[in-house]
């Protein structure tokens, strides 16, 4: 998934025609929203559909081995017995609800059916610009959870952190929300406000945050020389600018006094898969596996490092936390499996799957977002099932944050001496 959308991407070369690839969950931003998916024949529509009073094609498309009469029997009983007949007028809504139930039955939070209005908003997020509060969200244990706040965003400034559970949006119960439903309520016009009710990890009480939506500018990367010899590189997101930005940083590192690197991937929600492979290639020998994709037909595709390796001579330490997801998990796993790089911090989020958004033929049918593949590290570890576990666990507590302490970075510096 989860789940940030960029209007013009340098997308991964498609595995099949008209399928595009990005690696992330949903991010509530402005002008940038990656959704971590492949897009199959996806079309936008602004159509507003009138209520449907009849259901047609009752036999069309029915599976041969399934007795579908139960479905129609339940519908007929509803029509005969339900007390509020006004809610049964639009039969299309009933069918949409049935489809959502069927899709949710597979138990995958990233596989969802979007009815037309949801599909329209999703398309706007992909193709347009909008304002938000600067958080990436996903489903964790079926609850809307903050994956990471974006540096400098209203959410970060308010103290929202990775792992916070969103229980309400504008006082609406969010416990049964899909990610798309939460996004549609949280994003909005710049200068307007949204009220989020959050439960901090380990806390019993909830806390309300009223945030003012703003245009979110995401820095892709920053670096500095610390302790006179360590290149400290912070990678914030794998967006369309990261390849060029990382090249500039790499050249600066090569020209500096640095003799080792700390790569900080904390609160990095991921981004473009190609960029994760390209950045890994700076540190690896050519033709080493960066990540493997496994599909339902057992087909497996290994994505390999390219001819670069200009930073291979530098010892590296990587820092991650539970806000590190998707492409950042791919990079961390590739560096450890291929080079034995030590990873410091906390277990990462565990977003290791590819979603395909499938057009269902017409505006009134909505769209289907379905998981089609999972990512595995070069050593065969499932990112979805396990996340990336650190070699040395170091937690960052609320007290550390309040006192501006960073024991995770301190440990990385200790290992880099």
MOKAWO-V198736 format. One record per residue. N is the residue number from 0. PHI is phi in radians with two decimals (NA if undefined). Layout:
N_PHI ; N_PHI
This chain:
0_NA ; 1_-1.43 ; 2_-2.11 ; 3_NA ; 4_-2.23 ; 5_-1.96 ; 6_-1.03 ; 7_-2.20 ; 8_-1.84 ; 9_-1.55 ; 10_-1.23 ; 11_-1.10 ; 12_-1.01 ; 13_-1.17 ; 14_-1.24 ; 15_-2.33 ; 16_-0.98 ; 17_1.12 ; 18_-2.09 ; 19_-1.96 ; 20_-2.29 ; 21_-2.42 ; 22_-2.14 ; 23_-2.73 ; 24_-1.67 ; 25_-1.38 ; 26_-2.19 ; 27_-1.61 ; 28_-2.37 ; 29_-2.05 ; 30_1.24 ; 31_-2.35 ; 32_-2.71 ; 33_-1.57 ; 34_-1.99 ; 35_1.18 ; 36_-2.56 ; 37_-1.78 ; 38_-1.98 ; 39_-1.87 ; 40_0.88 ; 41_-1.46 ; 42_-2.22 ; 43_-1.58 ; 44_-2.53 ; 45_-1.90 ; 46_-1.16 ; 47_-1.88 ; 48_-1.71 ; 49_-1.28 ; 50_-1.03 ; 51_-1.72 ; 52_-1.70 ; 53_-2.33 ; 54_-1.95 ; 55_-1.96 ; 56_0.90 ; 57_-1.11 ; 58_-1.72 ; 59_-1.15 ; 60_1.31 ; 61_-1.26 ; 62_-1.08 ; 63_-1.13 ; 64_-1.64 ; 65_-2.06 ; 66_-1.41 ; 67_-1.57 ; 68_-1.12 ; 69_-1.04 ; 70_-1.04 ; 71_-1.23 ; 72_-1.14 ; 73_-1.13 ; 74_-1.06 ; 75_-1.12 ; 76_-1.14 ; 77_-1.03 ; 78_-1.10 ; 79_-1.42 ; 80_-2.05 ; 81_-1.15 ; 82_-1.19 ; 83_-1.80 ; 84_-1.14 ; 85_-1.11 ; 86_-1.39 ; 87_-1.81 ; 88_-1.14 ; 89_-1.52 ; 90_-1.15 ; 91_-1.08 ; 92_-1.08 ; 93_-1.14 ; 94_-1.16 ; 95_-0.99 ; 96_-1.09 ; 97_-1.14 ; 98_-1.12 ; 99_-1.05 ; 100_-1.12 ; 101_-1.11 ; 102_-1.17 ; 103_-1.16 ; 104_-1.16 ; 105_-1.30 ; 106_1.35 ; 107_-1.95 ; 108_-1.14 ; 109_-1.65 ; 110_-1.73 ; 111_-2.47 ; 112_-1.75 ; 113_-1.97 ; 114_-1.25 ; 115_-0.90 ; 116_-1.17 ; 117_-1.13 ; 118_-1.10 ; 119_-1.08 ; 120_-1.13 ; 121_-1.07 ; 122_-1.12 ; 123_-1.08 ; 124_-1.16 ; 125_-1.25 ; 126_-1.81 ; 127_-1.98 ; 128_-2.15 ; 129_-2.72 ; 130_-1.90 ; 131_-2.76 ; 132_-1.92 ; 133_1.47 ; 134_-2.27 ; 135_-1.76 ; 136_-2.21 ; 137_-2.67 ; 138_-1.68 ; 139_-2.28 ; 140_0.97 ; 141_1.16 ; 142_-2.05 ; 143_-1.19 ; 144_-2.21 ; 145_-1.29 ; 146_-1.41 ; 147_-2.85 ; 148_-1.48 ; 149_-1.57 ; 150_-0.97 ; 151_1.41 ; 152_-1.42 ; 153_-0.96 ; 154_-1.14 ; 155_-1.14 ; 156_-1.11 ; 157_-1.41 ; 158_1.71 ; 159_-1.26 ; 160_-2.24 ; 161_-1.03 ; 162_1.72 ; 163_-1.08 ; 164_-1.73 ; 165_-1.52 ; 166_-1.65 ; 167_-2.53 ; 168_-2.21 ; 169_0.90 ; 170_1.19 ; 171_-1.58 ; 172_-1.05 ; 173_-1.81 ; 174_-1.18 ; 175_-1.96 ; 176_-1.24 ; 177_-1.43 ; 178_-1.06 ; 179_-1.11 ; 180_-1.13 ; 181_-1.12 ; 182_-1.05 ; 183_-1.12 ; 184_-1.54 ; 185_-1.40 ; 186_-1.31 ; 187_3.00 ; 188_-1.26 ; 189_-1.01 ; 190_1.67 ; 191_-1.50 ; 192_-2.00 ; 193_-2.45 ; 194_-1.79 ; 195_-1.97 ; 196_-1.82 ; 197_-2.14 ; 198_-2.06 ; 199_-1.27 ; 200_-0.94 ; 201_1.50 ; 202_-1.63 ; 203_-1.56 ; 204_-1.51 ; 205_-1.58 ; 206_-2.39 ; 207_-1.61 ; 208_-2.22 ; 209_-1.83 ; 210_-1.97 ; 211_-1.65 ; 212_-1.14 ; 213_-2.62 ; 214_-1.29 ; 215_-1.82 ; 216_-1.80 ; 217_-1.80 ; 218_-1.26 ; 219_-1.50 ; 220_-2.82 ; 221_-2.48 ; 222_-2.62 ; 223_-2.73 ; 224_-1.59 ; 225_-2.09 ; 226_0.94 ; 227_1.17 ; 228_-2.60 ; 229_-1.92 ; 230_-1.45 ; 231_-1.71 ; 232_-1.92 ; 233_-1.83 ; 234_-1.77 ; 235_-1.61 ; 236_-2.92 ; 237_-1.71 ; 238_-1.70 ; 239_-1.19 ; 240_-1.68 ; 241_-1.14 ; 242_-1.07 ; 243_-1.18 ; 244_-1.14 ; 245_-1.20 ; 246_-1.03 ; 247_-1.11 ; 248_-1.14 ; 249_-1.04 ; 250_-1.10 ; 251_-1.16 ; 252_-1.11 ; 253_-1.08 ; 254_-1.55 ; 255_-1.65 ; 256_-1.49 ; 257_-1.11 ; 258_-2.15 ; 259_-2.78 ; 260_-2.32 ; 261_-1.89 ; 262_-1.85 ; 263_-1.72 ; 264_-1.93 ; 265_-1.14 ; 266_1.01 ; 267_-1.63 ; 268_-1.36 ; 269_1.93 ; 270_2.58 ; 271_-1.35 ; 272_-1.09 ; 273_-0.96 ; 274_-1.19 ; 275_-1.08 ; 276_-1.16 ; 277_-1.12 ; 278_-1.23 ; 279_-1.01 ; 280_-1.14 ; 281_-1.13 ; 282_-1.89 ; 283_-2.03 ; 284_-1.15 ; 285_-1.03 ; 286_1.21 ; 287_-1.58 ; 288_-1.24 ; 289_-1.64 ; 290_-2.78 ; 291_-2.03 ; 292_-1.83 ; 293_-2.04 ; 294_-1.87 ; 295_-1.12 ; 296_-1.54 ; 297_1.25 ; 298_-1.16 ; 299_-2.25 ; 300_-2.10 ; 301_-1.69 ; 302_-1.64 ; 303_-1.85 ; 304_-1.22 ; 305_-1.75 ; 306_-1.42 ; 307_-2.39 ; 308_1.05 ; 309_-1.24 ; 310_-1.85 ; 311_-1.14 ; 312_-1.28 ; 313_-1.51 ; 314_-1.09 ; 315_-2.28 ; 316_-2.19 ; 317_-1.95 ; 318_-2.01 ; 319_-2.33 ; 320_-2.59 ; 321_-1.25 ; 322_-1.63 ; 323_-1.50 ; 324_-2.43 ; 325_1.04 ; 326_-1.06 ; 327_-1.22 ; 328_-1.20 ; 329_-1.05 ; 330_-1.12 ; 331_-1.07 ; 332_-1.12 ; 333_-1.16 ; 334_-1.21 ; 335_-1.22 ; 336_-1.18 ; 337_-1.61 ; 338_-2.18 ; 339_1.23 ; 340_-1.12 ; 341_-1.39 ; 342_-1.99 ; 343_-1.96 ; 344_2.15 ; 345_-2.21 ; 346_-1.01 ; 347_-1.28 ; 348_-1.11 ; 349_1.62 ; 350_-1.85 ; 351_-2.30 ; 352_-2.47 ; 353_-1.91 ; 354_-1.90 ; 355_-1.95 ; 356_-1.69 ; 357_-1.90 ; 358_-1.29 ; 359_-1.70 ; 360_1.93 ; 361_-2.70 ; 362_-1.02 ; 363_-1.35 ; 364_-1.63 ; 365_1.27 ; 366_-2.44 ; 367_-2.06 ; 368_-1.88 ; 369_-2.30 ; 370_-1.25 ; 371_-2.04 ; 372_-2.76 ; 373_-2.20 ; 374_-1.70 ; 375_-2.27 ; 376_-1.19 ; 377_-0.96 ; 378_-1.50 ; 379_1.64 ; 380_-1.40 ; 381_-1.32 ; 382_-1.19 ; 383_-1.10 ; 384_-1.39 ; 385_-2.12 ; 386_1.12 ; 387_-1.86 ; 388_-1.57 ; 389_-1.25 ; 390_-1.27 ; 391_-2.23 ; 392_-1.42 ; 393_-2.36 ; 394_-1.57 ; 395_-1.93 ; 396_-1.56 ; 397_-1.03 ; 398_-1.11 ; 399_-1.02 ; 400_-1.12 ; 401_-1.09 ; 402_-1.67 ; 403_1.02 ; 404_-1.69 ; 405_-2.43 ; 406_-1.12 ; 407_-1.19 ; 408_-1.15 ; 409_-1.04 ; 410_-1.17 ; 411_-1.11 ; 412_-1.14 ; 413_-1.06 ; 414_-1.27 ; 415_-1.61 ; 416_-1.38
